[in-house]
Each structure stands twice: as structure tokens, then as C-alpha cells.
């Protein structure tokens, strides 16, 4: 596996009174074996906007682990300039992106770009994005997504968002940030724990568990309005929410009838239905990609293992058989694999199962992994882990080759959730 030693430091502000600015550090610790060499030249036009957009594009592509940036020698030309493909080919670039930044009549910025295949000497297409001065990085993410998809055949996830919980100075902050950790904002601050955030399929809501009522209660939180509703506050524990793919229901874990069991409930809190019926503890539900079944963790067989049951109940079948401890199942959005946490020789590590072949691969080399969350293109998995006694986030590709580490100096970071595609 190739190694990249450089660090990319990204600053973001914690939007909570009394908390100082924190640094999110992204360390790329592993990259793909055959990275695509690509050149991103400077975009002529507004110099400040150009720097923001091109820096975002370059950073996105590099941290993906799939691209190697070719030195552009500070050259700047727009998307309509004639391209000397032989020259760029001799520089080692398989692809080249050029563009321009202009201010429209209404004061907004327009970013135009075109992508070229330097090896074949042809254009691969382009696009234009109109954006405000405060959304320049968003335009950069969209350009990077376009390049990523054209050159890999997979949809990019740079425009997506992540959610996570930071514990700092006795407070718990539910944070939302761009996929690279920038533009972090606080959706909720509490003196009590916040756990298990999950994104609605449309990206407009978060479901999570809050202990603000001195017990675990499940909320659904609208990110645009800030309004919250309680969807599960029954006797005992209410935990581990998971959205159905259509966004109409949540699978939840309730102990109101004894042991923790899997139930489903409508997104407004109505229509409660029990799904599992066992003498053990059933927890950590996640809908399959097609919504037809639910994966979950259960100790019904004597040790924690992953099981699968129909979305409306019925017989359950065991899914994991290697090892005596397998928990936190997370099916990939493409339905091809299942991520989970396995215990091997006392180490809690991220693993993935190919659902067709049932082959299992351990993807991480850490010791205390938890809370896996797939990127919407199924390429990367975000996890919480612990290094030096402090909670950090890591991202690992589904083949284990590409690895990143995300840390916040201000406190522990846990409970990551990768949001859906940009809407």
C-alpha cells in the first residue's frame, strides 16, 4: 500500500458560545495503488474566488486517494483555451481541468470548467455553477464530483455532508460539516449525551438519541427549521434509530416490553409495530438497501452476531459466523456489502462482508472501532475509533486501501454519520 505522509489541515469554527476555534486535521494514511494523474490549472477571473474553488477541487481529489495531482506550474487558462494535449501528456497528466470565474449581473459568481482527456486529446465535458461568495467551496465540491465521476465511473461524494458528536468541556455538540470537515455548524448542544445520529434519505433531517430527559429518547430534527419531534419515548430505553430507504419509517430499539427488541415507527411517531420476537437482546437495526429487510445485532445465540429479518417481521437468519463477536451492521447503499465491527484477538476492528460470496475482510488496523457509516457511493466507510485515549474519526475505503484520519483538537469526536447525496 502506498503511503502519503503529508497532512492537510482544515480549520472550522465550533458555533457554540464559550468554545474556542478548533482545528480539524485530516491525515491521509493510505492511497490507491494506481492513482489517476490529473492537472487542475488556475481559473482566470476573480483571484480570490479562483483560489478558493481550485484549492477545494485539488484537495478533494487528492484526499480521495484515487488521484495524483500533476504540477500545473501556476498556469491559468479558461475552459475555451486551446489545449496542447501532447504537452500535458508529456507532463504525465492523464486528465486536465481548466475553467474561469466571473461575476454575474446580480453579484453572484459563475464558475465554468471543462475536463479533458490528455491521452486521447478529447473533451470529457464540462459544466457551469452559479454560486454566492459564501458558497464558493460548494461549487468546488461539485466540480470535484464531476471530475471524479468522469474519471472513475463512480458518483462523487465531495458535496455530501457528515454529522458527528463532539464532547468538549462537559458539553455534547451535534455537528454537521462538509465531507471534508469544513463549514462545521452545531445543530444541537446539550449537557447530556447525544448518540446514534442518522440522516434521512433526503438529507433534510437527522434522527438521534438524546439523554436530555435523563433517559434515552429518539428525536427527529429538521435541519432547515430546527424543529424537533419526539418519535419514541416509551417506558425504558428508546435507542438506535435507522431510516427506511423511502424516509417514511424508522426502525428503533425499545425495551418497553422487557428485553430490547426491534420495532418500526412512522417518521411522525405513529404506527408502532414490533419486528423481532426473541428472548435475547436485539439492537442496532439497519434497513437493507432495497428496504425489504433489516440487519441487526443479537445475542440470541449466546454471543453478539449479525442477523437479518424481514422489514415487517418473520423468521430471522444469522449472517455472521466468523468469530464470537460481530456487531453494528451497516449495509452499503449499493446493496453489495455489509460493514460491521468484529472483535479479533481483543481488537475491535472494521470489517466488510461481500453479501454475494460471504467473504469477510478486516479493513482497519485500529483497536477500538465503532459506529461505521457508508458514503452514499459505497466507496468509503466512516468510523469512530480511539487513539491515545481520545475519540477520532477515520475513513476507510471498502477495499481497505485508502485511509484517512480526522481529529478535533477541542475534544473527543464520535458517532459519525455520512449523509446522502447532494439534493
C-alpha positions, 0 to 999 in steps of 0.5 A: 500500500502506498503511503502519503505522509503529508497532512492537510489541515482544515480549520472550522469554527465550533458555533457554540458560545464559550468554545474556542476555534478548533482545528480539524486535521485530516491525515491521509494514511493510505492511497490507491495503488494506481492513482489517476494523474490529473492537472487542475490549472488556475481559473482566470477571473476573480483571484480570490474566488479562483483560489478558493474553488481550485484549492477545494477541487485539488484537495478533494481529489487528492484526499480521495486517494484515487488521484495524483495531482500533476504540477500545473506550474501556476498556469491559468487558462479558461475552459475555451483555451486551446489545449496542447494535449501532447504537452500535458501528456508529456507532463504525465497528466492523464486528465486536465481541468481548466475553467474561469470565474466571473461575476454575474449581473446580480453579484453572484459568481459563475464558475465554468470548467471543462475536463479533458482527456490528455491521452486521447486529446478529447473533451470529457465535458464540462459544466457551469455553477452559479454560486454566492461568495459564501458558497464558493467551496460548494461549487468546488465540491461539485466540480470535484464530483464531476471530475471524479465521476468522469474519471472513475465511473463512480458518483462523487461524494465531495458535496455530501455532508457528515454529522458527528458528536463532539464532547468538549468541556462537559458539553455534547455538540451535534455537528454537521460539516462538509465531507471534508470537515469544513463549514462545521455548524452545531445543530444541537448542544446539550449537557447530556449525551447525544448518540446514534445520529442518522440522516434521512434519505433526503438529507433534510433531517437527522434522527438521534438519541438524546439523554436530555430527559435523563433517559434515552429518547429518539428525536427527529430534527429538521435541519432547515427549521430546527424543529424537533419531534419526539418519535419514541419515548416509551417506558425504558430505553428508546435507542438506535434509530435507522431510516427506511430507504423511502424516509417514511419509517424508522426502525428503533430499539425499545425495551418497553416490553422487557428485553430490547427488541426491534420495532418500526415507527412512522417518521411522525411517531405513529404506527408502532409495530414490533419486528423481532420476537426473541428472548435475547437482546436485539439492537442496532437495526439497519434497513437493507438497501432495497428496504425489504429487510433489516440487519441487526445485532443479537445475542440470541445465540449466546454471543453478539452476531449479525442477523437479518429479518424481514422489514415487517417481521418473520423468521430471522437468519444469522449472517455472521459466523466468523468469530464470537463477536460481530456487531453494528451492521451497516449495509452499503447503499449499493446493496453489495456489502455489509460493514460491521465491527468484529472483535479479533484477538481483543481488537475491535476492528472494521470489517466488510462482508461481500453479501454475494460470496460471504467473504469477510475482510478486516479493513482497519488496523485500529483497536477500538472501532465503532459506529461505521457509516457508508458514503452514499457511493459505497466507496468509503466507510466512516468510523469512530475509533480511539487513539491515545485515549481520545475519540477520532474519526477515520475513513476507510475505503471498502477495499481497505486501501485508502485511509484517512484520519480526522481529529478535533483538537477541542475534544473527543469526536464520535458517532459519525454519520455520512449523509446522502447525496447532494439534493 
